[in-house]
Structures are given as structure tokens and as C-alpha cells.
């Protein structure tokens, strides 16, 4: 049986299922389920985040939509031609991605934005199947957890690599076979407020991903 890239009815993680039920009871209008990927199904650039935010993707049903880091992500993607608009307001707002797709390493909202290792592992087959189906040339990992999930999904051993040999660092580029993996700090409110990530830094890393995609496409 072929592994799907998304299962709207997935209930593999008891802790996440229980938490989503609690959130749904407090916020009946919220999406509160596995959040589907968004964008071009054959995108050259795949952006991978950590997990849905409580009042963002978990509420709206679209990755990075409705939360504090939404404008920075979509604004930067728009500035480099990957999105038709600079803001993502709702799942039905008409926004279109251009040669870009956005997904998460963990599809369901975790308590305190911190998925357990077993939850990332349970979700990994979906990410691996999505990468195999989309066949992106460049993958942008937003944060260390997304970085590790993507590398594990790309079968490190088959490429003679390990997580230690491909360490996460903002702006780092790693090659695994035909795929280039680019790392970025997560565009979270915490990272921005503490100055760990600035708008200029994030624009620059999106530009790096675009340049790599352009060169990779013409190789």
C-alpha cells in the first residue's frame, strides 16, 4: 500500500489527539486536525516548518496562517516571487503559491509547540511521501526539528551521511542526492523579538533558496 502524504483522519498520536480535543472544546470554530500541505504539488521549493500554531494553522487549517510569524514568512516568499500576495489571512483567501509548497514536520498542534520525538517519527512517513511525490529541488527547513525531520526523510544512510555531519545552522546548505537542503531559524515571534532572526536575515535566506533553485533548475 502506498503511503499517503496526508491523512485528515490520522489519530496515531494519543497525546496530540487528546490535546486537539481539548482545544476544540474551547474553540469550536478552530480547524483542530492534521493540517494539510499548501501550495504547488510539483513545487521546486518545499518549505518545511515544525508544527501548526495554536491560533494559526490549527485555527485556520493552512500552514503559517493567522499567527505571529505568518506575515514574515509569506511576505518574504512574496518578495521573492513565491506567493501571489504578501499575507495569508485564511484558507479561502485566494492566495496562491508559485513554484512553492509549505508543509510541517508534524501535522497536528502539539502542547507548548513542542512535539515529542515519537510524534515526529509517527508523522515522518507523511513528510517522506510528500518529498517523494513533490520532488522539490530545494527544501527550506525552518528550525532544527524540521531540519532533522527532512534529513531523516531523505534517507541519510543511503547518501552516506548522518545528522552530525549535516549540522543545522542558519543559512547552511546541504546536498543529499538531487536535493539541496537549506536551513533557517524559524520565523517565530520569539526568534524575531529576541533578535535571533531579523526580517533582513529571513529575506536573505529565502533569496538563497531562490538562487539555488534557479541554478539547480538550469544545471
C-alpha positions as CSV (number, residue, x, y, z in Angstrom):
1,X,0.0,0.0,0.0
2,X,1.4,3.4,-1.0
3,X,1.9,5.8,1.9
4,X,-0.2,8.9,1.6
5,X,1.2,12.4,2.0
6,X,-1.7,13.5,4.3
7,X,-4.4,11.8,6.3
8,X,-7.2,14.1,7.6
9,X,-8.4,11.4,10.0
10,X,-5.0,10.4,11.4
11,X,-5.0,9.7,15.1
12,X,-1.6,8.0,15.6
13,X,-0.5,10.2,18.5
14,X,-2.7,9.8,21.6
15,X,-1.3,12.9,23.3
16,X,-1.9,15.1,20.3
17,X,-5.4,13.7,19.7
18,X,-6.3,14.4,23.3
19,X,-4.9,17.9,23.2
20,X,-6.7,18.7,20.0
21,X,-10.0,17.5,21.5
22,X,-9.4,19.9,24.5
23,X,-8.6,22.8,22.2
24,X,-11.7,22.1,20.1
25,X,-13.9,22.2,23.1
26,X,-12.6,25.7,24.0
27,X,-12.5,26.9,20.3
28,X,-15.3,25.1,18.4
29,X,-14.7,27.1,15.2
30,X,-11.0,26.1,15.0
31,X,-9.8,23.5,12.4
32,X,-8.2,21.3,15.1
33,X,-6.9,18.4,13.0
34,X,-4.0,17.4,10.9
35,X,-3.2,20.5,8.8
36,X,-2.7,19.7,5.1
37,X,0.2,21.0,3.0
38,X,-0.4,24.1,0.9
39,X,0.8,25.1,-2.5
40,X,2.1,23.8,-5.8
41,X,2.0,20.0,-5.9
42,X,5.1,19.9,-8.1
43,X,6.9,22.8,-6.5
44,X,10.7,23.4,-6.9
45,X,10.8,24.8,-3.4
46,X,9.4,23.0,-0.4
47,X,9.2,24.9,2.9
48,X,9.0,22.7,6.0
49,X,8.0,24.1,9.4
50,X,7.7,22.5,12.8
51,X,4.0,22.1,13.6
52,X,0.8,24.1,13.5
53,X,0.4,27.0,15.9
54,X,-2.5,27.1,18.3
55,X,-4.1,30.2,16.9
56,X,-2.6,30.0,13.5
57,X,-2.6,26.9,11.3
58,X,-4.5,24.9,13.9
59,X,-7.3,27.5,13.8
60,X,-7.3,28.2,10.0
61,X,-6.3,24.9,8.5
62,X,-3.5,26.3,6.4
63,X,0.2,26.3,7.4
64,X,1.5,29.5,8.9
65,X,-1.8,31.3,8.5
66,X,-3.2,33.5,11.2
67,X,-0.3,33.5,13.6
68,X,2.5,35.9,14.5
69,X,5.0,34.6,12.0
70,X,2.6,34.4,9.1
71,X,3.4,37.9,7.6
72,X,7.2,37.4,7.8
73,X,7.0,34.0,6.0
74,X,4.5,34.9,3.3
75,X,5.8,38.4,2.9
76,X,9.3,37.2,2.3
77,X,8.1,34.5,-0.1
78,X,6.1,37.1,-1.9
79,X,9.1,39.4,-2.1
80,X,11.0,36.7,-4.0
81,X,8.1,35.7,-6.3
82,X,6.9,32.5,-4.5
83,X,3.5,33.8,-3.4
84,X,0.8,35.8,-5.2
85,X,0.2,38.0,-2.1
86,X,2.3,39.1,0.9
87,X,-0.2,38.0,3.5
88,X,-2.0,34.7,4.3
89,X,-5.2,35.5,6.1
90,X,-7.5,32.4,5.7
91,X,-7.6,29.1,3.9
92,X,-10.1,30.5,1.4
93,X,-8.5,34.0,0.8
94,X,-7.4,33.2,-2.8
95,X,-3.6,33.3,-2.1
96,X,-1.6,31.1,-4.5
97,X,1.9,29.8,-4.1
98,X,4.2,29.9,-7.2
99,X,6.6,27.0,-7.5
100,X,6.5,26.7,-3.8
101,X,4.8,24.4,-1.3
102,X,4.5,24.7,2.5
103,X,4.2,21.8,5.0
104,X,5.1,20.8,8.5
105,X,7.2,18.1,10.0
106,X,4.3,17.4,12.5
107,X,0.8,17.9,11.1
108,X,-1.0,18.3,14.4
109,X,-0.8,21.0,17.1
110,X,1.5,19.9,20.0
111,X,1.2,21.3,23.6
112,X,3.6,24.2,24.1
113,X,4.7,23.9,20.4
114,X,6.9,21.0,21.3
115,X,6.2,17.7,19.7
116,X,7.7,14.5,21.2
117,X,10.2,12.5,19.2
118,X,7.7,9.7,18.8
119,X,5.2,12.2,17.3
120,X,7.7,13.5,14.8
121,X,8.5,9.8,14.0
122,X,4.8,9.0,13.5
123,X,4.4,11.9,11.1
124,X,7.6,11.3,9.2
125,X,6.2,8.8,6.7
126,X,3.8,11.6,5.5
127,X,6.7,14.0,5.0
128,X,8.8,11.4,3.3
129,X,6.0,10.6,1.0
130,X,5.4,14.2,0.2
131,X,9.0,14.9,-0.6
132,X,9.0,11.8,-2.9
133,X,5.7,12.9,-4.6
134,X,6.6,16.6,-5.0
135,X,10.3,16.0,-5.9
136,X,11.5,19.5,-4.9
137,X,14.9,20.7,-5.9
138,X,15.3,22.8,-2.8
139,X,13.9,22.2,0.7
140,X,13.9,25.1,3.2
141,X,13.9,23.9,6.8
142,X,12.5,26.3,9.4
143,X,14.3,25.3,12.6
144,X,16.3,22.4,13.8
145,X,13.4,20.0,14.3
146,X,12.3,20.5,10.7
147,X,15.9,20.1,9.6
148,X,16.3,16.7,11.3
149,X,12.9,15.5,10.1
150,X,13.7,16.4,6.5
151,X,17.1,14.8,6.6
152,X,15.7,11.6,8.1
153,X,13.0,11.6,5.4
154,X,15.7,11.8,2.7
155,X,17.4,8.6,4.0
156,X,20.7,9.8,5.3
157,X,22.3,6.4,5.3
158,X,21.7,5.9,1.6
159,X,23.7,9.0,1.0
160,X,26.5,8.1,3.4
161,X,25.6,11.0,5.7
162,X,24.5,11.5,9.3
163,X,22.7,14.2,11.3
164,X,26.1,15.1,12.9
165,X,27.8,15.5,9.5
166,X,24.9,17.8,8.3
167,X,24.5,20.1,11.4
168,X,21.8,22.7,11.5
169,X,22.9,26.3,11.1
170,X,21.1,29.4,9.7
171,X,22.0,29.8,6.1
172,X,23.7,26.3,5.8
173,X,23.2,24.3,2.6
174,X,23.4,20.6,2.5
175,X,23.2,18.3,-0.6
176,X,21.6,14.9,-0.5
177,X,21.5,13.4,-3.9
178,X,19.4,15.6,-6.2
179,X,18.1,17.7,-3.3
180,X,19.6,20.8,-1.7
181,X,18.5,21.4,1.9
182,X,18.7,25.0,3.2
183,X,18.4,25.8,6.9
184,X,16.8,28.8,8.5
185,X,16.0,29.8,12.0
186,X,12.2,29.5,12.5
187,X,10.4,32.8,11.9
188,X,8.7,32.6,15.3
189,X,7.8,35.6,17.3
190,X,10.3,34.6,20.0
191,X,13.2,34.5,17.4
192,X,12.2,37.8,16.0
193,X,11.6,39.5,19.3
194,X,15.0,38.3,20.7
195,X,16.8,39.4,17.5
196,X,18.0,35.9,16.7
197,X,16.3,36.3,13.4
198,X,15.7,39.6,11.6
199,X,13.5,40.3,8.6
200,X,16.6,41.0,6.6
201,X,18.1,37.7,7.6
202,X,15.0,35.8,6.6
203,X,14.6,37.6,3.3
204,X,18.2,36.7,2.6
205,X,17.8,33.0,3.3
206,X,14.7,32.9,1.0
207,X,16.8,34.7,-1.6
208,X,19.4,32.0,-1.1
209,X,16.9,29.3,-1.7
210,X,15.6,31.0,-4.8
211,X,19.2,31.4,-6.2
212,X,19.9,27.7,-5.5
213,X,16.6,26.7,-7.2
214,X,17.4,28.8,-10.2
215,X,20.9,27.4,-10.6
216,X,19.7,23.8,-9.9
217,X,16.9,24.1,-12.5
218,X,19.4,25.1,-15.2
219,X,22.1,22.5,-14.2
